[in-house]
Amino acid sequence: MKIAVIGSGTMGNGIAHTFAQFGFPVNLIDINEQALNNALNTISKNLDRQVAKGSLSEAEKSTTLSNITSFTDLKTGVENVDLIVEAATENLELKLKIFKDLDQFAKPEAILASNTSSISITQIASVTQRGAQVIGMHFMNPVPVMKLVEVIRGYATSDETTSLVMDLSKKLNKIPVEVNDYPGFVANRILMPMINEAIYTLYEGVAGVHEIDQVMKLGMAHPMGPLQLADFIGLDVCLAILKVLHEGFGNPKYAPCPLLVNMVMSGNKGVKSGEGFYNYSNGIKEATVSPKFKKPSN
Ligand SMILES: NC(=O)c1ccc[n+]([C@@H]2O[C@H](COP(=O)([O-])OP(=O)(O)OC[C@H]3O[C@@H](n4cnc5c(N)ncnc54)[C@H](O)[C@@H]3O)[C@@H](O)[C@H]2O)c1
């Protein structure tokens, strides 16, 4: 089975890495050549880490890398593959355009999956002529490490497509969980309100970045605090998901915190831009937001 992965950012490189490691030939596609080069470097570094831990041999590392071919042209990258996992930027118009193109360029029997965090699979499927073969395959970050694949059935997704994607996820040594297509699915419907509340807690001056993360790590046994997790996910991605929840349910409880909106507008996107709630120029340093944040005077 041949795979194409569209988008080589935070998620796309991990998805390509995982398929390639389990023996699938992967076409990794991005419009940005630099993003493709960065992705191949990241994959190589992450494979080195697996080799150092003893979970992969040098030979397996080379085979994994040789399973990945990079493309900047969508048509050439997808025309001969059996499954496409789209992991481009979280933007509705962009995804609808990509799926319209995929429907045209991919083999009629190919399955079209999206790694979207929150955008409706049913809506994505509606711009194609193959709604039964469109599905959500939502990997978690970092993909080579995290066990879950949230498999999202759109309104038109067939049983056949669902079982194929469930079985395929198991071949990647993942645990698939099937859910229905409503805003945020399950993972982000629960996670994002918690992250947004953590940002509101900071915005209202209840506590600083470090304190908020410490409370959730030490008190709730979360491996990472919500603000650090938001930095890892990408603050732009968090904002996009909150907007989908807010619009999808029409409930003000999902309204993104104005501090998150400001940070994204000023280019502070978290790990990928070098600064979010923390500064990443020398590993994780002290929180960056608290000093800039002015507490309410009363
Ligand atoms: N970041 C996370 O933790 C996370 C977790 C699960 C799911 N997701 C989802 O995965 C998807 C990708 O997120 P990300 O965090 O990897 O984003 P990212 O910003 O790190 O990477 C997106 C990549 O898509 C590329 N791209 C944009 N338009 C394209 C096009 N037309 N064709 C090909 N490539 C294109 C960009 O050049 C960029 O390299 C989003 O739908 C997001 O919601 C993200």
The ligand as an SDF file (V2000), in Angstrom:
LIG
                    3D

 44 48  0  0  0  0  0  0  0  0999 V2000
    0.1760   20.4300   16.0000 N   0  0  0  0  0  0  0  0  0  0  0  0
   -0.4710   19.4470   16.6060 C   0  0  0  0  0  0  0  0  0  0  0  0
   -0.1800   19.0890   17.7570 O   0  0  0  0  0  0  0  0  0  0  0  0
   -1.5760   18.7360   15.8870 C   0  0  0  0  0  0  0  0  0  0  0  0
   -2.0800   17.5500   16.4530 C   0  0  0  0  0  0  0  0  0  0  0  0
   -3.0380   16.8340   15.7450 C   0  0  0  0  0  0  0  0  0  0  0  0
   -3.5070   17.3140   14.5170 C   0  0  0  0  0  0  0  0  0  0  0  0
   -3.0180   18.4760   13.9970 N   0  0  0  0  0  0  0  0  0  0  0  0
   -3.5110   18.9160   12.6770 C   0  0  0  0  0  0  0  0  0  0  0  0
   -2.5440   18.5670   11.7070 O   0  0  0  0  0  0  0  0  0  0  0  0
   -2.5960   19.5000   10.6210 C   0  0  0  0  0  0  0  0  0  0  0  0
   -1.2080   20.1020   10.4320 C   0  0  0  0  0  0  0  0  0  0  0  0
   -0.8480   20.7830   11.6130 O   0  0  0  0  0  0  0  0  0  0  0  0
    0.6740   21.1200   11.9590 P   0  0  0  0  0  0  0  0  0  0  0  0
    0.6990   21.4540   13.3990 O   0  0  0  0  0  0  0  0  0  0  0  0
    1.5610   20.0430   11.4180 O   0  0  0  0  0  0  0  0  0  0  0  0
    0.8620   22.4690   11.0810 O   0  0  0  0  0  0  0  0  0  0  0  0
    2.2260   23.1630   10.6380 P   0  0  0  0  0  0  0  0  0  0  0  0
    1.9160   24.6050   10.5180 O   0  0  0  0  0  0  0  0  0  0  0  0
    3.3730   22.7260   11.4920 O   0  0  0  0  0  0  0  0  0  0  0  0
    2.4880   22.5390    9.1740 O   0  0  0  0  0  0  0  0  0  0  0  0
    1.6060   22.7150    8.0990 C   0  0  0  0  0  0  0  0  0  0  0  0
    2.3720   22.4690    6.8110 C   0  0  0  0  0  0  0  0  0  0  0  0
    1.4150   22.4500    5.7280 O   0  0  0  0  0  0  0  0  0  0  0  0
    2.0640   23.0280    4.6030 C   0  0  0  0  0  0  0  0  0  0  0  0
    1.0690   23.4300    3.6190 N   0  0  0  0  0  0  0  0  0  0  0  0
    0.2520   24.5260    3.6350 C   0  0  0  0  0  0  0  0  0  0  0  0
   -0.5130   24.5290    2.5350 N   0  0  0  0  0  0  0  0  0  0  0  0
   -0.1990   23.4230    1.8150 C   0  0  0  0  0  0  0  0  0  0  0  0
   -0.6450   22.8880    0.5710 C   0  0  0  0  0  0  0  0  0  0  0  0
   -1.5850   23.4870   -0.1590 N   0  0  0  0  0  0  0  0  0  0  0  0
   -0.0890   21.7360    0.1380 N   0  0  0  0  0  0  0  0  0  0  0  0
    0.8900   21.1240    0.8600 C   0  0  0  0  0  0  0  0  0  0  0  0
    1.3470   21.5830    2.0430 N   0  0  0  0  0  0  0  0  0  0  0  0
    0.8140   22.7160    2.5030 C   0  0  0  0  0  0  0  0  0  0  0  0
    2.8700   24.1860    5.1920 C   0  0  0  0  0  0  0  0  0  0  0  0
    3.8880   24.6070    4.3020 O   0  0  0  0  0  0  0  0  0  0  0  0
    3.4080   23.5620    6.4860 C   0  0  0  0  0  0  0  0  0  0  0  0
    4.6790   22.9530    6.2700 O   0  0  0  0  0  0  0  0  0  0  0  0
   -3.6660   20.5360   10.9860 C   0  0  0  0  0  0  0  0  0  0  0  0
   -4.8780   20.1560   10.3750 O   0  0  0  0  0  0  0  0  0  0  0  0
   -3.7370   20.4130   12.5030 C   0  0  0  0  0  0  0  0  0  0  0  0
   -4.9890   20.7940   13.0040 O   0  0  0  0  0  0  0  0  0  0  0  0
   -2.0480   19.1960   14.6480 C   0  0  0  0  0  0  0  0  0  0  0  0
  1  2  1  0
  2  3  2  0
  2  4  1  0
  4  5  1  0
  4 44  2  0
  5  6  2  0
  6  7  1  0
  7  8  2  0
  8  9  1  0
  8 44  1  0
  9 10  1  0
  9 42  1  0
 10 11  1  0
 11 12  1  0
 11 40  1  0
 12 13  1  0
 13 14  1  0
 14 15  2  0
 14 16  1  0
 14 17  1  0
 17 18  1  0
 18 19  2  0
 18 20  1  0
 18 21  1  0
 21 22  1  0
 22 23  1  0
 23 24  1  0
 23 38  1  0
 24 25  1  0
 25 26  1  0
 25 36  1  0
 26 27  1  0
 26 35  1  0
 27 28  2  0
 28 29  1  0
 29 30  1  0
 29 35  2  0
 30 31  1  0
 30 32  2  0
 32 33  1  0
 33 34  2  0
 34 35  1  0
 36 37  1  0
 36 38  1  0
 38 39  1  0
 40 41  1  0
 40 42  1  0
 42 43  1  0
M  CHG  2   8   1  16  -1
M  END
$$$$
